[in-house]
Amino acid sequence: MLSKIITVIAFAGLSTSACFQTPIASVGSVTGNRNTATALSGTDAKSVTTIQANATENVMLSAPNLGGMQGAGVTIQPGTLGVSVNLVIEQAADLGDSDMATEIGLADDISVSSSTPGMIIRPSENADLKKPLSISMPLPVTAGLHLAGSKFVIFYKYFDPSEQKLITGIKVVDGVQAKLSYDDVNGRDLIAFEGYFGAYWAAILNREVISSEIPAPKPAEQPILNKALTAVVATTGILSEKAIVKNEAIPVLVWKKPELVFNEASRSVLLSGVSPDGQSVSGCRADLYESATVQSGIVLDASAGLRVEYGIKIAKASNLIGRFRCVDSLARVTISPWSDSVAISAAAAPAAPLPVIVKEPGVDVTNADIISISGVLNPRRDLLLFTLNPGDSQPISRRLPVDETGYFEFKVDRGNSLAVDLSIKLNATPILRDAAFISQMAAYFGETEARVVTFTQGQTDVELRQDMIEDLNLRIAEGQMISLVSFTSAAGNFAAEGESFKNIGLPLAVGSGVFSIPTRSMKGHLRLGTITFDARKDAFAQLNAGNALSDTPAFLNGLAAFGKTSDSLKNRYLNGDWRANVSFMWKVSNTLNNVANTYIDPSALIYKGYNFFTHNDDPGFTFDTLCGTGKKAASFEAPATVVSLYLGTPSNFTNFNNASAYFTGTAPDRTCGSPGFQVREEGARIGFNFASGIPLIGHVPAGVWRLKYDNAQLAAFDFSGFRPLDDTTKPKIPVPNIKFIKSGATYTGATIKFSTYAGGSYAPLNDLSYMKRLLHQATVSLWGSGNEYREQAIFVNGSSELSVTFSSPISDSAVSFGAFEYDLGDQTYRFEVGS
């Protein structure tokens, strides 16, 4: 909800409650030591720089001052050139004005959503490269957390020095062929890759592509054109700068606007034109696009003359414009203006047969972004869908329709088109805050349009981008997680409805299943089959997780062990804006310096207990009413007696309250506490800690924990499903192998691997990709002597471990304790070292 965004703005420093996304590893930054060459000459669209063949340092050349190309450039390593050259960097013809999509041969359902201006890198005279060039280009839409993804691509056309041919192809940003880095100077995400003399365009496709859909590089059919549509690299080699300048000086041909006519009876269009100024043209092609702003469309051969007819193949209503692209008598490309737009009416639909509902379990495999999920509830119950964005802890819920037979069907956006659309709109200058934008924001956050309007009115364009772009791009890259929960409606009695909650999972083995389902991994339309409810707490579909999802067995087993969140969902359903988090703690009894630079054996971690944190952004009362003169009674009541080792001896508690609490500090940053009870003042927001400093031992007891204020119940929480331990106090969750990295007398960072306990021993976890989908936050901290340092951990090495590098080295004399903690939904797992 929007409160999630607001929390980021106002409370980013509060680790127990602030929303933040677990960052993904970057390949690095493009800033640092550079030898930047000075251009001999240049314009906004072109620069010329002399590069010496005997240079002993890397030479960095920036692209000319082109809109949307800040940070683009090329790095030339020593030994790259055999002879000294004048290197030209200039703007290429726009991707939509080129034959790239046709030449490469992408599938019909793959199109370009947006692209950068093209960049040409070429010598002024023919010269071969001994090494590839290191090239960087910005993304059309900022990627935020440096995420690779098969929607981000580089179109290229370069002269291959080994084959002596002009080659055209496409590179997917996969972390191998092309990687993402961050330009600290321009604040842009860049695609880094290698290439040769040629032209390059960074683009975003309309959908993800798989490896089998990427065409192999092939000889180019057309030359490379610059922005003036003059050929600069022919299919046979580099053209000289002298010849290019001469051709550019010749006036371009002037076309009359072609005519496009739609024949409704035959459902075809006719594009016709006349040669410009009576000049002869040849090798013509016709473009039919929906508008002049789209990046691709239908390309037809028009070599027989400037008259082309095309049969419309789509049934829906649309608009088309047309133009011709030809070659003039001087072998230059010449492009006509676009025709006027023509409305294409929808085809008359044949009478459709009544839909046949298939209820048997199965998967209808498809690459479509929008897919359906259906099933039958037996007996019929009501159904909730919870949707969780990656890196978030607050799901969006909505009630799904279920017919009288128990049949349900709903749609999910596997391609995350909403997030893509919002990213594009947020990167516009200025952000157009129209009705469509407000509606999309409301849909994304599961909020009312009124609350979206209230929030966005208080934010500048820069603030909105800062708050949302990382979140949106993480969702684009990782997809969402969904959970299905059935319940028995009780006419608004949330408590009764919550008690009837049953999670629905995709089965793996007997009694085991995937309850948090990744939309990105769905193979197609899922038919769950009949879901039968009995005395068990959970229910299972007939469709097996392995058949429904494309993930590996290890990934699915990790989700099954780690991704069940039914009790968290129930607590949120029951309690509105009140949230509760349970923190479980382990400790290693050793000094921090003794374990530095070694991975801590997970068997040395001793379970110490748990405590609680509850909060509400707008609770309806203030800090003074809890701790000031005439304070009101506040308490957190346990469902059974709980035990704490307070002051080293067992102490029994049935509730934690403010009866003997006293406050310290000055407004607006006061605290108020007594044994097991603490309140933090955070403006209008009130946060309670219960059992803080005196963790409760053992398991969280079953039953309802009640939060009360002035003898009235504010919220009721059930934590019985929060059991990170088995019956022998061994962990059921992934536990960290922590290594605090120390150099000399300073700590510089930490590395965290993970293990799981099974069969009496710990085994390493080599793939943490399922954790990356579920984690809300992961942090490493060091503290002692009044000092505290905290840094976010990121996934590295193919999601096999987490790592952190401290922003500044930390003296070992300033700290005595260290910790790593990670959050999953409403649960925090904290692991400390120090004595």
N, C-alpha and C positions, 0 to 999 in steps of 0.2 A: 504494500500500500504506500501512499504518499508519505506516511509517517516514516517509512524507511528512508526516503530521500532526505527528509527533514532531519532525521537523526544523523545522517552523514554530515550535514552542514553544521549542526549545532554541537554534536557530541562525538566528533571523530576521535577524540583522545581517550574515550572510555572503552577499554577493551572488553569489558563484560557485556556491553550492550550496544556499542556502536556498530553499524553495519559496514563491513568492508569485504571486498572480494579477495580471495586468495590469488595473488598474482602469479602469472605464468612466466617462465624464464624467457628472457630476451637473448638474442645472439650478441648483444652488446650495444655500444653507443658509437656513432660515427664521429663524435668529437674527439679531440686529442691532438697529438703532434701531427701537423700536416705541412707539406711544402706546397703552398698554393701558387700556381702559375699566374702571371699577369697577362691578360689578353692584349694582343697587338692592336686589335680593332674589334668593334662589336656594335650591335644594335639590340633592341629588345627581343629580336627573334634569332640572332646569330652572333657568334663570337669566333675569333680566329686567334690561336695561341701557338707559338713556336715551342716545340718539345725537342730537347736535345737527346740524341740516341745514347750518349754517354752519361746521362744523369745517374747519380748514385743514390738518390732518395726517391721515395714515392712522390709523384706529382699529382695534385688534386685539381681538377677543373670543374667549375660549377657551370650549370646550365644558364643560358641567358635569362633575363628577367621576364619569365613567362608566368601568367596567372595559373596558380595551381601546381607549379613545378618547383616551389621553394625546397631546397635541399637536394635536388637532382644533380647528378654530376658523374664524373668518371675518374678513377684513380689509375695511374699508369705506373707500373713497377719498373725498377731498373732492369734493363735487358729485354724490355717488351718490343722496342723498335730496332730495326736494323740500320735505319738512317734517320737523321733529324727531319722532322716534318712540321708543317703548319697544320695544326689540328682544328677542324671546324666543328663546333657544336651549334646546331640550329634546330628550329621547330620543324617537325614533320607535318605532312598533311594529316588532318584529323582522322581518327580511326574510321569514322563513318564515311569519309571521302576516299577511303582506300578499298582495295580488294582483299584485305587480310582475312576477313571471316570466310569469304568464298574460297580463297586459295587454301586456307588451312583445312576446311571441310568439317566444321563442327556439326554435331547432330542438330536436326531441325528444332528440337525443343530447348536448345541452349542458345542464349542470346546475351548480349553485353548490356548490363544495367547502367554502368557509368565507366568513364575512362579519363585518364589524364591527357593533356596535350602530348603528342609524340615528340621524341627526342632523337635527333640524328647525330651520330658521332662518325666523322669521316676525315681523311687527310685531304689536303688541297690537291695533291697529286697521288697517283697510284703508289701504294706502299703496303708491304705485307707485315703482319704481326707475328712475332715469335712466341708471344704469350697472350692469353686472353686478357681483356680489359676487365677491371672491377667496376661495376656500374651500380648506381643507386637511383631509385625513382620513388617519389611519394605515392601513397595510396590515394585513390579518389576520395575515400572515406577513412578517417583515422581509425586504426585498429586498436588503439587504447592500451591493451595489455600485451602487445607483441605476439599476437596469436597467428600461427599459420592456419591456412584454411583453403580448401579446394575451390572456393569461389574467387579468390584473389589470384590473378594470373598476369603474366607478362606476354604480350604478343611481340614477336620479333621478326625482323627480316634483316639478315646480315650476310656479308660476303665471307664465306668460309675459306681461310687461307690454305687449308690442306686440300680441299676439293676444288678450289678456284671456281666456286659457284655461289650465286646468291641463293640463300636458303631461308625458308620461312617456317615458322613453328610457334609453339606456345609453351611457356614454362609455368607450372603450377607452384604457388607459394607453399611448399611442403616441408621447409626446413632443410632441404637437400639441394634441389635445383635452384631454389630461390628462398631467401631467408628474410625475416623481418628484423630491423634494428630501429633505434630511436635517434633522431637528430636533435640533440640538446639545444642547438642554436636556433633552429626554426620551429622547434616544438612539433615535429611531424614524425609519423611512422614512415619508415622507408623500406622498400624492397631492395635487397642486395643480391646481386647475381653476377655471373660472368658472361661476356659476349665478345663480339668482334666489331669491326667497322660496319655500321648499319643503323637501323631505326628500331625504336622500342616504344611501346605503349603499356602503361599499367592499367589494369581494368578489373572490374568486378562483374562476374557472371550472374545470371538470374538464379542459378542453383549450383549446388555442389556437383563436381564431376568426379568420376572414378577413373582409375588409371586406364582401363580399357577404352574409355571414351576420349582419351587424349590422342589426337592424330600424330603420327610420326613426322618429324621434320621432312620437308620435301623441297625440291628446287622451285624457286619462285617463278611465277609466270609474268609478273609485272615488275618494273623497276621501283626503286625507292623514290618517293616524291617529297619535296619540301613543302612548306606552307604555301608557297607560290605555285604549287603543283608542277614544279620543274623537276625533271629527273636528275638525281644527284649520284645515284649508284645504279648502273645498268645490271641486267642479269649476267653480263659477261665481265663486269669489273667496275672499278672506281672511275667516275668521270672527273675531268680536271676542273678546277675552280674557274679557270678562264672560260671554258666552254659553258659552264653553268651560268656565270655572270652574263655572258653574251646572250644566252637563251632567255634569261630573265628580263633583259632589256627590251626584248621584242614585245610589243603590245599583245595582250591576251585577246582571244576571240570573244566577241560579244554575241550571246545567244538571245533569242526570243524565248519567252516562257512557253514550254511545251503544254499540250492539252491532254487532260486525262478525262475519259468518259466512261461511265458505268452503265452497262446493259443489264437491267434487272431481269429480263426474260432469260438470258443465257447465263446470268451471274458471272459476267466477265468484264474486264476493264480494257480499254484501248488507250495506249500512250503514244502520242504522235508529236513530231517536231520537225523543224526545218534546220538545215545547216547554218551555222553562224556566219553572217555577212557573206553568204554565198560561197564560203570556203569549203573545201572537201575535208571530211573527217572519216575515220575508219576505226575498226576494232571497237565498236560501240557496245556498251552495256546499258541496261535500263535498271534503275533502282525504284522499287515500290516500298515506301515506308509509311508507317502510321502517322508520323509527324517528323518535322525537321530536327527535333531534339533527341529522338531515339538514336541508338548507336548502330542498329543493324535492321535489316529487313529482307525483302525478296530481291534477288539480283537475277536478271534475265539477259540472255544473249541477244544483242541487237545488231549483229554484224551485217545482216542483210539489208539494213536500212533503219531510218528513224521512225519506225512504226512497229509496235509490239503489242500483242494481245495476250491476256493472261486470264485463265479461269480461276475465280475465287474458290478456295478450298475450305474456308471456314464458314460456319453457319451463323455465327453471331454478328450483330451489327458492329460496324467499325468505320474508320475514316482512312483514306489513302491519299498520298501525294506521290508524284513521279518525277523523274529527271533522267537525263542521259549523261553518260561519261564516255568520252571518246578520245582518240589520239589525232592531233592535227598534222599538217604536212611537215612540221618541224619535229615530229615525234614527241610533242609535249601533250600531257593530259589536259583536256579541256572539259569543263563540267557545265551543263546548262543550269539555269535556275530551277527551283522546284515548281511544279505545276500548282494550280489552285487545289485545295483539299476537296475531295469528293466523298460524300457520305455513301457507305455501303450498307444497304438495308439487310436485316437478318433474313436468313432463308426460312421459308415456311417449314415448320417442323412437322414431320409425319406423326400421325397418332401413335403415341407411345403406349406400349403394353403396360399393364399394372406392374409395379416393381415386385420382384420375388425376393422375399427376405430369407436369406440363408442363415440358419442358426447353428449349423454344425461348426465345430472349431476348425480354424485354418487361417492361412495367410494369403491374401491376394497381393502378390509382389508388384510394386510400382515404384517409380522414381518421383512421383508427384509430391509436391510440398504439403498439400492438404490431404490428410488421410483420415479414415474413419476407424473407430473402435466400437464394436458391438458385442452384445452378449445377452444372456437371459438369467435373471435372478430367481432362484427357486428355494423357498417361496418368495413371492414378490416383496421387495423392500424398497425404501427410498435410497437415493444414491447421491453422493457428493464427489466432486472432482477437485483435488487440490493440485495446483500447479506451482512449482518452485523454480525460480530462475537461478542459474548457477551462481555460487558465491553469496546467495541471499539466505536469510534464516526465516523469512516471513512468507509463507505461501499465500497464493490467491485461491479462494474457494468459490465454487458455484454449484448449485443444485442442478442435477441432470434430470431430464424427463424420463420416466419409466412408464410404459403402457400397462394396461390391466393384466397382460399375460406375463409381465416381468421383463419384457424386451426393452433394451435401451440401445441407442446409437448416438455417438457424438463425434465431432471433428477436432483434430489437433493440427497445428501448423508446424509440421516437422522442419520446414525450411526457414522458419522464423522471419517470414516476410515482414511482419509488423515491426520487428526490431530493425531490420534493414531499412525500411521506409523512414522510421524515426531517426536513424543515424544520418540518413541523407538530409532530412529536414533540419536536424540540429546543426549540421555543418554548413548550412546555407547562411549567407550574410546579407541582410539580417535574418534571424529566424522568423518565419512567417507563422504567427500565432493565430491562425484562422480556426474555423470550426472543425475542419478535418484534423488539424494537429491536436486540438484539445480532445477530440473524440478518440484519437489513437492513443494519446497519453493515458486517458481514462481506462481504455481497454488493456493497456500494457500493465498498469499498476492495480487494476481491479478496483478503481475508485470512481466516485461520481465526477462528472464534468465540473460541477461547482467547486469541488475541492481542488481540482487541477487548476482551474482559473485562479483561485485564491493563491495557490502556491506559485504559479508561474508569474503572476503579477509582481511578486516580490523578488524576482530573480532577473539579473541581466542575462544577455545571451552568453557571455563568457561563463557565468556561474552555472547556467543550465548545462552547458557543454561539459564543464568540469565534473558536475554531479552525475551525469548520465551516460556519457560516451563509453567509459570503461565498462559499465554495467551492460549496456546494449551490445557491445562487441563481444563481451564474454558470452552472452546468450547466443549471439550469431555463431560463434565458434563451437560452443559446447552443447547448445540445445537446452531443453528444459527437462525437468523430472516431473512426472505426474504420479499421483497416488489416488486410488479409488477406495472409497470407504462407504459401506452400506450402513443404513440405520433404520430404526423404526420411528416414524414421525409421531410426535407427541404434542401437536397443536401449540408449538412455541415453547414447550417445556424443555429448554436446552439441556438441563441436567439429566432428565430421563432419556432424551435423544442421545446424549453423549454416552450414557451407560450402555446403549445398544450398539455402539460402534463396532463394526467388524471390518478389518482391513482385507482387501482383495488382492491376492498375489498371483503371479505367473509361476507355476510349480517348477522346481528343479528336481528335488528328491522328495521322498515321503516326509511330510511335515516341514519342508523347506521351500522357500520361494522368493521371488523378486517382488518387493512391495513398492519400491521407488523405481519407476520405469523410465528409462531415458528415451525421449522422443526421437533424438537423432539416430538411435540404433534400430528403430522399428523398420522391419523389412518391407512393410506395405500396410494395406488395410488389415486390421487384426479382428478376427472373429473369435472371441474368447470362449464360446460355447456356453454350456449351462454351469452356473455357479451355485453350488448347493450349500445351504447354511445349516449347521448343526450346533452341538454344544461347544465346539471348539471356538477359541477366541478369534481365529482367522478363518478366511475362506479362500478357496483357490479356483482359478479358472481351469477349464479343460485344456486350453492351449498352453503348451510347454514353453518356458522362457527361451530355451535353446532354439525352438522353431520360430518364435516371434521376433527375436532380437539378433542382430548381427555380431554382437560382442563375443569375445572368447569365453570358454568355460571358466577360466580363472577370474575374469572380470565379473561374470554373472554370479559366481560363488561369493566374490567379495561384496557385491551388492546385496546378496541374500543375507550375509552375516552382518552387514554394516548399515543397510539402508532402510530398516523398518522404523517408521516414524509415527505409527498410529496413535500412540499416547500423546505425542506432541501435538498432532492435529486435533485430537479430542480436546486437549486443554485450550487450544486457541479457539476452537468452535464454542466452547462453553463460556469463555471469559472475556470475549471482546478485546478491548485494548490492554487488558492486563496480561503481562507476559511473565513466565517463570523459567529460570534456567537452573539446572542442577550441575554442580561442579564436583567431579570426582578427582581425588588426589592420590598420587604415589610419590614416594621419596626414596632416594639413595642415600644411605648414611655414610658419606665420605666427603672429604673436603673438595671444593671445586678445583683447586690446583692439582690435587692428586689424580683427578680423572681427565685433566686437560690433554688434548691431542690423542685420546683413545676413545673408541666407541664403548659406551657403557653397556654392560651385559644386561639385557632386560630382566634376567632372573634376579638381579640385585634390586629391582624396584619393589618396594614394600607398600602395599595399599594402606592409606592413612584415613580414608573416609570421604565424606561428602558434605557440602553445604548448599545454600540456595541464594539466588538473587531474583527478586521480582521488581517490576517497574511498570509505570504507566506515564505516557507523555503528558497526560492531562487528567490527574487523578481526582480533581474536585476538592482537594484540600491542600494545605500548605505545610511547610516544614515547621512553622511555629505551632500549628495545632497538634503536632506530634511530640514536640520537645520543649515548647515554650511554657509560660505560665498558663495554668488552666488547660493543659494539654488533654486531648482525647485519648482514650485507650485504643491501642493498636496491637494486634497479635497475629501470630502464625501458628495454627494449632495442628499438631500431628495426629494421624489416625490411631497411633499406638505409642507407647513409651519408647523413646529413642535414647541412645546412650552416647555420651561424649567423654573423651578423656581430658576434660577441662582441668587445667593445672596438674596434669599427670595422673589424676585419679578418676575412676568412673563416676559420671554424674548423669542422673536421669532427667529427662525433659519431656513434657507433654505439650508445651507451647513456648514460644519465644515472644517476649512482649516489651513494651516501653515503660513498664512501671517504674523501674529504677534508672532509666536512661538519662544521661546528661549530655549537653552538647559542648563542642569546642569550635574555635574558629570564628570568623566574622562573615556576615552575609556578603555576597551570595555564594559562599563556599564553606558551609558549615557541615559538621557531622554530629550525629547524636547516637549514643550507644550504651549498651549494657551487655553482660555476658550472653552471647548468641544473638543479639539484636543490634542492628546498625542502620541508620538512615543517612543518605547522602542528599544534600541540597544541590540541585542542578537546574536552577531557574524554576520554571513551572513544573518541571519533571521531578518526580519523586522516585528514588530507587531504594529498595530495602535489601539488606543482606541479613540472612538468618543462618545461625551456626557459623558465622564468620569468625575465624580465629580459633574455633573449638569444633573442628569437624566431627560429624557423627560417624560412628563406626558401623561396619556391616552393610547389609543391603538396605535400600530404601523400603520401608514397610508398605504393604498393599493398603489401599484405602484412599480416602480423600483428605488432602491437606487444605485447611480453610484459612483464608486471609480475611481478617476482620478489622473494622475501624468503627469506633463509637458503637460497639455491640451489634453492628450490621455487617453481614457477609459481603465482601467485595469480590471475591473470586474463590474458586474451588479447583484444586489441581490433583490429578492422579498420576503419580510417578512410578507405579508398580512395574511398568514395562521398561523402566530405565535400569537395566541390570547389566553393567559391564563386566560382572564377575560370574563365574560358575559357582557351584556350591562348595568348592574347595578354595575359594578366594583367588583362583587363577583368572587372569583377564580373558574375556571373550572378544575383546576389541583388539585392533592392531596396536601394538605398543612400540614406542620408539627406541632405537639404538642411537643415543645422542652422543655427538662428539663436539665439545667446545674447543675451537681452534685457537691456539695460543702461539704467539711469536715473541720470544724473549719474555718481557715482563708485561705484555699487553695481549688482551683478547681481541681477535679480529673478526670472528664469525663463528658459525656452527654448521654442522651437517647432520642430517637426521635420516637414517634408514628405518625400516619397520620390520617387525616380526609378528608372527601369530603363535599362540600357544595351542598345541594339539598333541594328543598322544603322549603326554608327559614331558614334552620338550618344546623349545621355541624353534620355529623355522622361518627363514627370511622371506619377506614379501618383495618380489622383484618388480612388480607392476602395480603402481599406485593410481592408475588412471581412474578407477572407480572412486577413489577417495577424492580426486580432484573435482569430480562431478558433484560431490556431496558436501565438501568442507565449506564452512562459512568463514573461518579464519584460522590461521596458524601463526604463532608468534614464538620468538625466543627472547628471553629476558635475563638480565644480570642485575643484581642489586646487593646493597650492603653499605653501612656507614652513612645512611641518609641518601645514597645515590640509587637511581634506578634507570636502566637502559632497556628499551624494548624495540624490537625490529620485526617486521613481517617476514615470514619464510616463504620461499617460492619453490615450485616444482622444477627440477632440473634432471638432466640425463635421461630424457625420454620418460619422465614421470616415475623414475625408479627411486628417487629420494627428494628430500627438501633441503634447501640451503639458505643461509643468510650471511651477508657481509655487513658488519657494523659500519655505519656512516662515518664513524671515527673510532680509532683503536681505543680500548678501554683498559686502563691500568689495573693490574691484578691487586694492587693495594686498595683500590676503590670498591671492590666487590668481593663478596664471600659466598654468594649463592647464585645458582643458575636454574632456569626452568624452560621447558618447552610445553606448549599447550595447543590443543586444536579443538575447534567447535564443530559439532554435528547437530544441526537443528537446535534444540533446547538443551543440549548436553555439552559440557566442557570437560575435557580430559587433560589434567595437568600433571606434569612429571618434574619433580624438583631434585636438585642435588646441592649438597652443602651441609655442614654441621658446625 
